[in-house]
Amino acid sequence: MKNFTKKIKRKSILVLLSLFTVFFLLSVTFTMSKYVIEKQAGTLTLNITGAATLLPGLQFRNTLGDSVTEVVFGRKEAYEQEIVGIEPKNVGVKKEDKIELYADGTKAYILSNRKIYANPNSFQMFYNLKNLTTVYFSNFDTGIVTDMSYMFFGCDKLTDINVSSWNTERVKTMRYLFYGCSSLTSLDLSRWNTAKVENLDGVFYGCKGLTSLDVSEWNTSAVTNIGVAFYNCSSLTSLDVSKWDTSAVTNMHYIFFGCSSLTSLDLSRWNIKGVKKLEGLFHECKSLESLDLSGWNPANAITMFKMFDGCEKLASLDLSGWNTANVTDMNDMFLDCKMLTSLDLSGWNTANVTNMKFMFRECVSLTTLDLSGWNPAKAENLHGVFYNCSSLTSLDLSEWNTSAVTDIGLAFFNCSSLTSLNLAGWKIAGITNLEKTFYYCSSLTSLDLSGWNTSNVTNMNSTFYGCKKLTSLDLSGWNTANVTNMLCMFRECGSLTSLDVSRWDTANVTNMQLMFRDCGKLTGIDVSEWNTSSVTNMYCMFYNCSSLTALDLSGWNTAKVTNMSHMFHNCGGLVSIYVGSGWNTDEVSSSGNMFTLCKNLSGGEGTAYDDAYTDKAYARIDGGTANPGYFTDIADKP
């Protein structure tokens, strides 16, 4: 009895399984009535009944050739007249697909009396067809396509294309789909099903002729990459991507780069928590007037390089509370945001940032910037960080940890409204570049840099150029042993009355031209022990130092100097210049106007200034009427 029961159960199970199989096959037949699944050589392939499949994209492209201007996909019976006498080529996957290419000069007919299906792999199907202007898709189905990447890449003359009814339900990648299609003015993609698309990288890259684009209903829930998607779509005036689901996206770099006609973008609901690359996101979005990103959380972002670079019309940005803990690169982040008057970066964590080069460059309308709490302990590059922030009135950076920094050249270049700059806590032992660091900080009256360690600095070109209101500057402890360039270092520091540089080591300096030019209130400067043995250029070095009465250059060796022109020009108060045995003008080839307007200058033996002798001819120790000169031997100094 037990065995009988077991047999009955087994038979019942077999019957149920058979019924399930029948229902499953019926279901598959119903839902895939067009398709038959075949197993060939160990792989599953999709064969379309009553239809024909094109060659894979690149293979098809190579069959077309390069000169084609117009492509027609149609039914053969509709084009019998047009193809008379033309030898066809098979462009179907199988010969029995009966898809034939008829090439008539620059026109190509792709014909079949069956439905033509684009290959699942349509990668590079029309790639770089530079002469292609028109494609007609009257007999063309994209229902089995999974790869549309690079499909129309580089078709820069393409003007007419209707793809509005394309079935994109199986497509996984649209990477660079319309890349460089710069002549297209319109595209209707509003009904495309993008539910399975994972990659939209560069999909409309360089479509600079497009004036409108409706992708508002696209399903982007599976997309991980939208980098450079709308790159240089410079004619788009509006773009609705407000409902895009970006929760799976990891890369957004340069997505809106060069969208210079967009005036607004609603991205307030975008989820960017998984995004790692935010670089260049709004770069050159020159017409954007507002942007609400207050709800964004860039917790995984590692780069914000050029993120808002060139957003010339943005007036305010509230980025307070952003999680920037993983960001390493903020180079050029707000460069050329010329209309920004309000920028809230409070709460930012800059502990991992290594590069802040030109971060706020040309933010010319910013009057205040609160960076308190920032600790860029790993920052190596602060080159030009506040370059031309000409409306900023104060900056307190005293808490910044700058121990890793190597470059602060141009850091405060033309911060001409700064009246207060607190750098008290800065440690700069690793810095090599001070070129134009405080260039034209023309409103600063004081600057405490007395504790700076400059032992590794090689470039001091124009460090304080144009600091017109500085009345004092304590640099007496600076180590200049490695400096090679002091060009224009104190030029136009017109309010300085004294400057202690007496202990500076200048043995490696080669360029001192314009170094003290227009320091008109300096009454004295001790440079007597400077080692100038490497210097080749002293052009305009003391030009217009009109309050100097005496200069002691007794320790100077000028054997390598070739240019002394305008060196003491307009030093009207100068009475005496003392030199020693190291003074030598043998290599000087340019010395015009060296002493012009030094009307009170006279040599040790009484040789008075003479307008007829303003070059190096009298740049020597005065030997009286027999050997006149404007200098006095240091041995005769009172």
C-alpha positions as CSV (number, residue, x, y, z in Angstrom):
1,M,0.0,0.0,0.0
2,K,2.8,2.4,0.9
3,N,4.6,1.7,-2.5
4,F,1.4,2.3,-4.3
5,T,0.9,5.7,-2.6
6,K,4.5,6.6,-3.4
7,K,3.9,5.8,-7.1
8,I,0.8,7.9,-7.2
9,K,2.7,10.9,-5.6
10,R,5.5,10.5,-8.2
11,K,3.0,10.5,-11.1
12,S,1.2,13.5,-9.6
13,I,4.5,15.5,-9.4
14,L,5.4,14.5,-13.0
15,V,2.0,15.6,-14.2
16,L,2.3,18.9,-12.4
17,L,5.8,19.5,-13.8
18,S,4.6,18.7,-17.3
19,L,1.7,21.1,-17.0
20,F,4.1,23.8,-15.6
21,T,6.4,23.3,-18.5
22,V,3.6,23.6,-21.0
23,F,2.3,26.8,-19.4
24,F,5.8,28.3,-19.3
25,L,6.4,27.5,-23.0
26,L,3.0,29.0,-23.9
27,S,3.9,32.1,-21.9
28,V,7.3,32.4,-23.6
29,T,5.6,31.9,-27.0
30,F,3.0,34.5,-26.3
31,T,5.4,37.2,-25.0
32,M,8.2,36.5,-27.5
33,S,6.1,35.6,-30.6
34,K,8.7,37.3,-32.8
35,Y,11.7,35.5,-31.4
36,V,13.0,32.0,-31.4
37,I,15.9,31.1,-29.0
38,E,18.4,28.8,-30.5
39,K,21.5,27.2,-29.0
40,Q,24.5,27.2,-31.4
41,A,28.1,26.4,-30.5
42,G,27.4,26.5,-26.8
43,T,25.8,30.1,-26.9
44,L,22.3,31.3,-26.8
45,T,21.3,33.5,-29.8
46,L,18.2,35.4,-30.6
47,N,16.7,34.6,-34.0
48,I,13.8,36.8,-35.2
49,T,11.2,35.0,-37.1
50,G,10.0,36.8,-40.2
51,A,12.8,39.3,-39.7
52,A,16.5,39.8,-40.6
53,T,19.4,40.9,-38.5
54,L,22.1,43.3,-39.6
55,L,25.8,42.7,-39.2
56,P,27.4,43.9,-35.9
57,G,27.8,47.7,-35.9
58,L,31.5,48.2,-36.8
59,Q,31.4,45.5,-39.4
60,F,28.4,47.1,-41.0
61,R,30.1,50.5,-40.8
62,N,33.1,49.2,-42.7
63,T,30.9,47.8,-45.4
64,L,29.4,51.3,-45.9
65,G,32.7,53.0,-46.7
66,D,33.6,56.6,-45.9
67,S,32.0,58.6,-48.7
68,V,28.3,57.9,-48.0
69,T,26.1,61.0,-47.5
70,E,22.7,59.4,-47.3
71,V,21.6,56.0,-45.9
72,V,18.1,54.5,-46.4
73,F,16.7,51.5,-44.6
74,G,13.7,50.3,-46.5
75,R,11.7,47.4,-48.0
76,K,13.2,46.2,-51.3
77,E,10.0,46.3,-53.3
78,A,9.7,50.1,-52.6
79,Y,13.1,50.8,-54.2
80,E,13.2,48.5,-57.2
81,Q,13.8,51.4,-59.6
82,E,16.6,53.1,-57.6
83,I,18.7,49.9,-57.4
84,V,18.5,48.8,-61.0
85,G,21.9,47.7,-62.2
86,I,23.6,48.0,-58.8
87,E,25.4,44.9,-57.5
88,P,24.3,44.2,-53.9
89,K,26.3,43.2,-50.9
90,N,25.0,41.0,-48.1
91,V,24.9,42.9,-44.8
92,G,22.9,40.4,-42.8
93,V,24.3,38.2,-40.2
94,K,23.1,35.2,-42.2
95,K,22.8,35.0,-46.0
96,E,19.3,33.8,-45.7
97,D,18.5,37.1,-43.8
98,K,18.5,38.7,-47.3
99,I,19.6,42.1,-46.2
100,E,21.3,43.8,-49.1
101,L,23.4,46.9,-49.4
102,Y,23.1,48.8,-52.7
103,A,25.6,51.6,-52.9
104,D,24.8,54.3,-55.5
105,G,27.6,56.8,-55.4
106,T,27.2,58.6,-52.1
107,K,23.8,57.0,-51.4
108,A,23.4,53.7,-49.7
109,Y,20.2,51.6,-49.7
110,I,19.9,48.9,-47.0
111,L,17.0,46.8,-48.2
112,S,15.0,43.7,-47.4
113,N,11.5,42.5,-47.8
114,R,11.7,41.3,-44.2
115,K,11.9,43.5,-41.2
116,I,15.5,44.7,-40.6
117,Y,16.7,44.4,-37.1
118,A,19.8,46.2,-35.9
119,N,22.3,43.9,-34.4
120,P,22.4,43.6,-30.6
121,N,25.9,44.9,-30.9
122,S,25.4,48.2,-32.8
123,F,28.6,49.7,-31.5
124,Q,30.1,52.2,-34.0
125,M,27.4,51.5,-36.6
126,F,27.8,54.9,-38.3
127,Y,31.1,55.8,-36.7
128,N,32.9,58.8,-38.0
129,L,31.0,59.1,-41.3
130,K,32.1,62.6,-41.9
131,N,30.0,63.2,-45.0
132,L,26.7,61.6,-43.7
133,T,23.8,64.1,-43.6
134,T,20.7,62.0,-43.6
135,V,19.6,58.5,-42.4
136,Y,16.0,57.2,-43.1
137,F,14.9,54.4,-40.9
138,S,11.6,53.3,-42.5
139,N,12.4,49.6,-42.2
140,F,14.6,49.4,-39.1
141,D,14.0,48.0,-35.6
142,T,16.2,48.4,-32.6
143,G,14.2,46.0,-30.4
144,I,17.1,43.6,-29.7
145,V,19.9,46.2,-29.5
146,T,21.8,46.2,-26.2
147,D,24.8,48.3,-27.3
148,M,24.3,51.7,-29.0
149,S,27.7,53.1,-27.9
150,Y,29.5,55.3,-30.5
151,M,26.7,54.7,-32.9
152,F,26.7,58.1,-34.6
153,F,30.0,59.2,-33.2
154,G,31.7,61.9,-35.2
155,C,28.8,62.3,-37.7
156,D,29.3,66.1,-37.7
157,K,27.3,66.8,-40.8
158,L,24.3,64.8,-39.8
159,T,21.3,67.1,-39.9
160,D,18.3,64.8,-40.5
161,I,17.5,61.8,-38.4
162,N,14.2,60.5,-36.9
163,V,14.8,58.0,-34.1
164,S,11.7,59.0,-32.1
165,S,10.0,55.6,-32.4
166,W,13.1,53.5,-31.6
167,N,12.7,50.6,-29.2
168,T,15.5,51.0,-26.6
169,E,14.1,48.7,-23.9
170,R,17.0,46.3,-24.0
171,V,19.8,48.9,-24.5
172,K,22.4,48.9,-21.7
173,T,24.9,51.4,-23.1
174,M,24.5,54.6,-25.0
175,R,28.0,55.8,-24.4
176,Y,29.0,58.5,-26.9
177,L,25.9,57.7,-29.0
178,F,25.6,61.2,-30.6
179,Y,29.1,62.3,-29.9
180,G,30.1,65.2,-32.1
181,C,26.8,65.4,-34.0
182,S,27.3,69.1,-34.1
183,S,24.9,69.9,-37.0
184,L,21.8,68.3,-35.4
185,T,19.4,71.0,-34.3
186,S,16.7,68.7,-32.9
187,L,16.3,65.2,-31.6
188,D,13.1,63.6,-30.4
189,L,14.0,61.0,-27.8
190,S,11.1,61.7,-25.4
191,R,9.6,58.2,-25.7
192,W,12.8,56.3,-25.3
193,N,12.8,53.5,-22.7
194,T,16.1,53.8,-20.9
195,A,15.2,51.5,-17.9
196,K,18.1,49.2,-18.6
197,V,20.7,51.8,-19.6
198,E,23.8,51.7,-17.4
199,N,26.1,54.1,-19.3
200,L,25.2,57.5,-20.7
201,D,28.8,58.7,-20.7
202,G,29.1,61.4,-23.4
203,V,25.7,60.5,-25.0
204,F,25.3,64.1,-26.4
205,Y,28.9,65.2,-26.2
206,G,29.5,68.1,-28.6
207,C,26.0,68.4,-29.9
208,K,26.4,72.1,-30.1
209,G,23.6,72.7,-32.6
210,L,20.9,71.3,-30.4
211,T,18.5,74.0,-29.2
212,S,16.1,71.7,-27.3
213,L,16.2,68.2,-25.9
214,D,13.4,66.4,-24.0
215,V,14.8,63.7,-21.8
216,S,12.7,64.6,-18.8
217,E,11.0,61.2,-18.6
218,W,14.1,59.1,-19.0
219,N,14.4,56.3,-16.5
220,T,18.0,56.6,-15.2
221,S,17.7,54.3,-12.2
222,A,20.3,51.8,-13.6
223,V,22.7,54.4,-14.9
224,T,26.2,54.5,-13.2
225,N,28.0,56.9,-15.6
226,I,26.7,60.2,-16.9
227,G,30.1,61.9,-17.3
228,V,30.3,64.4,-20.2
229,A,26.7,63.6,-21.1
230,F,25.8,67.1,-22.3
231,Y,29.4,68.3,-22.9
232,N,29.5,71.4,-25.0
233,C,25.8,71.4,-25.8
234,S,26.2,75.1,-26.1
235,S,22.9,76.0,-27.8
236,L,20.6,74.4,-25.2
237,T,18.7,77.1,-23.4
238,S,16.8,74.7,-21.2
239,L,17.1,71.1,-20.0
240,D,14.8,69.3,-17.7
241,V,16.6,66.5,-15.9
242,S,14.9,67.2,-12.5
243,K,13.4,63.8,-12.2
244,W,16.4,61.8,-13.1
245,D,17.3,59.1,-10.6
246,T,21.0,59.4,-10.0
247,S,21.2,57.1,-7.0
248,A,23.4,54.6,-8.8
249,V,25.6,57.2,-10.5
250,T,29.3,57.2,-9.6
251,N,30.6,59.5,-12.3
252,M,29.3,62.9,-13.3
253,H,32.5,64.6,-14.4
254,Y,32.0,67.5,-16.9
255,I,28.3,66.5,-17.5
256,F,27.2,70.1,-18.3
257,F,30.6,71.4,-19.5
258,G,30.2,74.2,-22.0
259,C,26.3,74.4,-21.7
260,S,26.9,78.1,-22.0
261,S,23.3,79.0,-22.9
262,L,21.5,77.3,-20.0
263,T,20.1,79.9,-17.6
264,S,18.7,77.4,-15.1
265,L,19.0,73.8,-14.0
266,D,16.9,72.0,-11.4
267,L,19.1,69.4,-9.8
268,S,17.7,69.9,-6.3
269,R,16.5,66.3,-6.0
270,W,19.5,64.6,-7.4
271,N,21.1,62.0,-5.2
272,I,24.9,62.3,-5.5
273,K,25.9,60.3,-2.5
274,G,27.7,57.6,-4.6
275,V,29.4,60.0,-7.0
276,K,33.2,60.0,-6.9
277,K,33.9,62.4,-9.8
278,L,32.3,65.9,-9.7
279,E,35.1,67.6,-11.7
280,G,34.1,70.2,-14.3
281,L,30.4,69.5,-13.5
282,F,29.2,73.1,-14.4
283,H,32.4,74.2,-16.1
284,E,31.7,77.1,-18.6
285,C,28.0,77.2,-17.8
286,K,28.3,80.9,-18.4
287,S,24.6,81.8,-18.3
288,L,23.5,79.9,-15.2
289,E,22.0,82.5,-12.8
290,S,20.9,80.2,-10.0
291,L,21.6,76.7,-8.8
292,D,20.1,75.0,-5.7
293,L,22.5,72.3,-4.5
294,S,21.8,72.8,-0.8
295,G,20.5,69.2,-0.4
296,W,23.5,67.5,-2.0
297,N,25.7,65.2,-0.1
298,P,28.9,64.5,-1.9
299,A,30.1,62.0,0.7
300,N,32.1,59.9,-1.7
301,A,33.4,62.6,-4.0
302,I,37.2,62.7,-4.4
303,T,37.5,65.4,-7.0
304,M,35.8,68.8,-7.5
305,F,38.3,70.1,-9.9
306,K,36.8,73.0,-12.0
307,M,33.4,72.2,-10.7
308,F,32.0,75.7,-11.1
309,D,34.7,77.1,-13.2
310,G,33.3,79.8,-15.6
311,C,29.9,80.1,-14.0
312,E,30.1,83.8,-14.6
313,K,26.5,84.8,-13.7
314,L,25.9,82.8,-10.5
315,A,25.3,85.3,-7.8
316,S,25.0,83.0,-4.8
317,L,25.8,79.4,-3.8
318,D,24.8,77.7,-0.6
319,L,27.0,74.6,-0.2
320,S,27.0,74.7,3.6
321,G,27.2,71.4,5.3
322,W,28.5,69.5,2.3
323,N,30.4,66.4,3.3
324,T,33.8,66.9,1.6
325,A,35.8,64.6,3.8
326,N,37.0,62.5,0.9
327,V,37.8,65.3,-1.6
328,T,41.4,65.6,-2.6
329,D,41.2,68.1,-5.5
330,M,39.6,71.5,-5.4
331,N,41.8,73.1,-8.1
332,D,40.0,75.8,-10.0
333,M,36.8,75.0,-8.3
334,F,35.2,78.5,-8.3
335,L,37.5,80.0,-11.0
336,D,35.8,82.9,-12.9
337,C,32.7,83.0,-10.8
338,K,32.7,86.7,-11.3
339,M,29.2,87.6,-10.1
340,L,29.3,85.5,-6.9
341,T,28.6,87.8,-3.9
342,S,27.6,85.0,-1.5
343,L,29.3,81.7,-1.1
344,D,28.6,79.6,2.0
345,L,31.2,76.8,2.5
346,S,30.7,76.5,6.3
347,G,31.2,73.1,7.7
348,W,33.5,71.8,5.0
349,N,36.1,69.2,5.9
350,T,39.2,69.9,3.9
351,A,41.5,67.5,5.8
352,N,42.2,65.4,2.7
353,V,42.5,68.1,0.1
354,T,45.9,68.2,-1.6
355,N,45.3,70.8,-4.3
356,M,43.6,74.2,-3.9
357,K,45.4,75.9,-6.8
358,F,43.3,78.8,-8.2
359,M,40.3,77.7,-6.1
360,F,38.7,81.1,-5.9
361,R,40.5,82.8,-8.8
362,E,38.7,85.8,-10.3
363,C,35.9,85.7,-7.7
364,V,36.0,89.5,-8.1
365,S,32.6,90.2,-6.4
366,L,33.1,88.3,-3.2
367,T,33.5,90.7,-0.3
368,T,33.5,88.1,2.5
369,L,34.5,84.5,2.7
370,D,34.3,82.5,6.0
371,L,36.8,79.6,5.9
372,S,37.1,79.3,9.6
373,G,37.4,75.7,10.7
374,W,39.1,74.6,7.6
375,N,42.2,72.5,8.1
376,P,43.9,71.7,4.8
377,A,46.7,69.8,6.5
378,K,47.5,67.8,3.4
379,A,47.3,70.7,0.9
380,E,50.5,70.9,-1.1
381,N,49.4,73.5,-3.7
382,L,47.8,76.8,-2.7
383,H,49.1,78.5,-5.9
384,G,46.8,81.4,-6.8
385,V,44.1,80.2,-4.3
386,F,42.6,83.7,-3.9
387,Y,44.0,85.2,-7.2
388,N,42.3,88.5,-8.1
389,C,39.6,88.2,-5.3
390,S,39.8,92.0,-5.6
391,S,36.7,92.8,-3.4
392,L,37.6,90.6,-0.4
393,T,38.3,92.9,2.6
394,S,39.5,90.5,5.2
395,L,40.7,86.9,5.5
396,D,41.4,85.0,8.6
397,L,43.4,81.9,7.7
398,S,45.3,81.7,11.0
399,E,44.0,78.2,11.9
400,W,45.1,76.7,8.5
401,N,47.7,73.9,8.8
402,T,50.0,74.6,5.9
403,S,52.8,72.3,6.9
404,A,52.5,70.3,3.6
405,V,52.3,73.3,1.3
406,T,55.1,73.7,-1.3
407,D,53.6,76.5,-3.5
408,I,51.8,79.7,-2.5
409,G,52.8,81.7,-5.5
410,L,50.1,84.2,-6.6
411,A,48.1,83.1,-3.6
412,F,46.7,86.6,-2.8
413,F,47.5,88.1,-6.2
414,N,45.6,91.4,-6.6
415,C,43.5,91.1,-3.5
416,S,43.5,94.8,-3.7
417,S,40.8,95.5,-1.1
418,L,42.2,93.3,1.7
419,T,42.9,95.4,4.8
420,S,43.3,92.4,7.1
421,L,45.1,89.2,6.4
422,N,45.8,86.8,9.3
423,L,48.3,84.1,8.5
424,A,49.7,83.8,12.0
425,G,49.6,80.1,12.3
426,W,51.1,79.3,8.9
427,K,54.1,76.9,8.7
428,I,55.8,77.1,5.3
429,A,59.0,75.2,5.8
430,G,58.3,73.2,2.6
431,I,57.4,76.1,0.4
432,T,59.6,76.7,-2.7
433,N,57.6,79.4,-4.5
434,L,56.6,82.8,-3.3
435,E,56.2,84.4,-6.7
436,K,53.7,87.3,-6.6
437,T,52.2,85.9,-3.4
438,F,51.0,89.3,-2.2
439,Y,51.1,91.0,-5.6
440,Y,49.1,94.2,-5.4
441,C,47.6,93.7,-2.0
442,S,47.5,97.4,-2.2
443,S,45.2,98.1,0.9
444,L,47.2,96.0,3.4
445,T,48.9,98.2,6.0
446,S,50.5,95.4,8.0
447,L,51.5,91.8,7.4
448,D,53.2,89.6,10.0
449,L,55.4,87.0,8.3
450,S,58.2,87.2,10.9
451,G,58.0,83.6,11.8
452,W,58.1,82.2,8.3
453,N,60.7,79.6,7.4
454,T,61.7,80.3,3.9
455,S,64.7,78.0,3.7
456,N,63.4,76.1,0.7
457,V,62.1,79.0,-1.3
458,T,63.8,79.5,-4.7
459,N,61.5,82.1,-6.2
460,M,60.6,85.5,-4.7
461,N,59.7,87.2,-7.9
462,S,57.3,90.1,-7.2
463,T,56.4,88.7,-3.8
464,F,55.3,92.1,-2.4
465,Y,54.9,94.0,-5.7
466,G,52.3,96.8,-5.3
467,C,51.8,96.6,-1.6
468,K,51.6,100.3,-1.6
469,K,50.2,100.8,2.0
470,L,52.5,98.6,3.9
471,T,54.4,100.8,6.3
472,S,56.5,98.1,7.9
473,L,57.6,94.5,7.1
474,D,59.7,92.3,9.3
475,L,61.6,89.9,7.1
476,S,64.8,90.1,9.0
477,G,64.9,86.4,9.9
478,W,64.1,85.1,6.5
479,N,66.4,82.5,5.1
480,T,67.1,83.3,1.4
481,A,70.0,80.9,0.9
482,N,68.2,79.0,-2.0
483,V,66.5,82.0,-3.7
484,T,67.6,82.6,-7.3
485,N,65.0,85.2,-8.3
486,M,64.2,88.5,-6.5
487,L,62.8,90.4,-9.6
488,C,60.4,93.2,-8.5
489,M,60.3,91.8,-5.0
490,F,59.4,95.1,-3.3
491,R,58.4,97.1,-6.3
492,E,55.9,99.9,-5.6
493,C,56.0,99.4,-1.8
494,G,55.8,103.1,-1.6
495,S,54.9,103.5,2.1
496,L,57.8,101.4,3.5
497,T,60.2,103.7,5.4
498,S,62.6,100.9,6.5
499,L,63.3,97.3,5.6
500,D,65.8,95.1,7.4
501,V,67.3,92.6,4.9
502,S,70.8,93.0,6.1
503,R,71.4,89.3,7.0
504,W,69.9,87.9,3.8
505,D,72.0,85.3,2.0
506,T,71.9,86.3,-1.7
507,A,74.7,84.1,-3.0
508,N,72.4,82.2,-5.4
509,V,70.4,85.1,-6.6
510,T,70.8,85.9,-10.4
511,N,68.1,88.4,-10.9
512,M,67.6,91.6,-8.9
513,Q,66.0,93.8,-11.5
514,L,63.4,96.3,-10.3
515,M,63.7,94.9,-6.8
516,F,63.2,98.2,-4.9
517,R,61.7,100.3,-7.7
518,D,59.3,103.0,-6.5
519,C,60.1,102.4,-2.8
520,G,59.9,106.2,-2.6
521,K,59.8,106.5,1.2
522,L,62.7,104.2,2.1
523,T,65.2,106.4,3.8
524,G,67.8,103.7,4.3
525,I,68.5,100.1,3.5
526,D,71.4,98.0,4.6
527,V,72.5,95.7,1.8
528,S,76.2,96.2,2.3
529,E,77.0,92.5,3.0
530,W,75.0,91.0,0.2
531,N,76.7,88.5,-1.9
532,T,75.9,89.5,-5.5
533,S,78.5,87.3,-7.2
534,S,75.8,85.4,-9.1
535,V,73.7,88.4,-10.2
536,T,73.5,89.2,-13.9
537,N,70.6,91.7,-13.9
538,M,70.3,94.9,-11.8
539,Y,68.0,96.8,-14.2
540,C,66.0,99.5,-12.4
541,M,67.0,98.0,-9.0
542,F,66.7,101.3,-7.0
543,Y,64.7,103.2,-9.6
544,N,62.8,106.1,-7.9
545,C,64.0,105.4,-4.4
546,S,63.9,109.1,-4.0
547,S,64.3,109.3,-0.2
548,L,67.5,107.3,0.0
549,T,70.4,109.5,0.9
550,A,73.2,106.9,1.0
551,L,73.8,103.4,-0.3
552,D,76.5,101.1,1.0
553,L,77.3,98.5,-1.7
554,S,80.8,97.8,-0.4
555,G,80.5,94.1,-0.2
556,W,79.0,93.7,-3.7
557,N,80.7,91.7,-6.4
558,T,79.2,92.8,-9.8
559,A,81.6,90.9,-12.1
560,K,78.7,88.9,-13.7
561,V,76.2,91.8,-14.1
562,T,75.4,92.6,-17.7
563,N,72.5,95.1,-17.2
564,M,72.6,98.2,-15.0
565,S,70.4,100.5,-17.0
566,H,68.2,102.8,-14.9
567,M,69.7,101.2,-11.7
568,F,69.7,104.5,-9.7
569,H,67.4,106.5,-12.0
570,N,65.5,109.3,-10.1
571,C,67.2,108.6,-6.8
572,G,67.0,112.4,-6.3
573,G,68.0,112.4,-2.6
574,L,71.0,110.1,-3.0
575,V,74.2,111.9,-2.0
576,S,76.7,109.0,-1.6
577,I,77.2,105.5,-3.0
578,Y,79.9,103.5,-1.3
579,V,81.6,100.6,-3.1
580,G,84.6,98.3,-2.5
581,S,87.0,96.3,-4.6
582,G,84.3,93.9,-5.8
583,W,82.6,96.6,-7.9
584,N,83.1,95.7,-11.6
585,T,81.3,96.8,-14.7
586,D,83.4,95.0,-17.3
587,E,80.6,92.7,-18.4
588,V,77.9,95.4,-18.3
589,S,76.5,95.9,-21.8
590,S,73.4,97.9,-20.9
591,S,73.7,100.9,-18.6
592,G,71.6,103.7,-20.2
593,N,70.1,106.2,-17.7
594,M,71.9,104.5,-14.8
595,F,72.2,107.7,-12.9
596,T,69.5,109.9,-14.6
597,L,68.1,112.6,-12.2
598,C,70.5,111.7,-9.4
599,K,71.1,115.4,-9.0
600,N,72.5,115.4,-5.5
601,L,74.9,112.5,-6.1
602,S,78.7,113.2,-6.0
603,G,81.8,111.1,-5.8
604,G,84.2,110.9,-3.0
605,E,86.6,113.4,-4.6
606,G,83.9,115.9,-5.3
607,T,82.8,114.9,-8.8
608,A,79.2,116.3,-9.1
609,Y,76.3,114.8,-11.1
610,D,76.4,115.7,-14.7
611,D,73.5,115.0,-17.1
612,A,76.0,114.2,-19.8
613,Y,77.2,111.2,-17.9
614,T,74.4,108.9,-16.8
615,D,75.6,105.5,-17.9
616,K,78.3,103.3,-16.5
617,A,81.1,105.6,-17.5
618,Y,81.0,107.2,-14.1
619,A,80.0,104.0,-12.2
620,R,83.3,103.9,-10.5
621,I,85.2,105.2,-7.4
622,D,85.8,108.9,-7.9
623,G,89.4,109.7,-8.9
624,G,89.0,113.4,-9.2
625,T,89.3,115.3,-12.5
626,A,91.7,112.7,-13.9
627,N,89.3,109.8,-13.4
628,P,85.9,111.1,-12.4
629,G,83.2,108.9,-10.9
630,Y,80.1,109.0,-8.8
631,F,81.1,106.5,-6.2
632,T,83.0,106.8,-2.9
633,D,85.6,104.3,-1.7
634,I,84.2,102.4,1.3
635,A,87.6,103.2,3.0
636,D,86.7,106.9,2.9
637,K,83.3,106.5,4.5
638,P,83.0,108.8,7.5
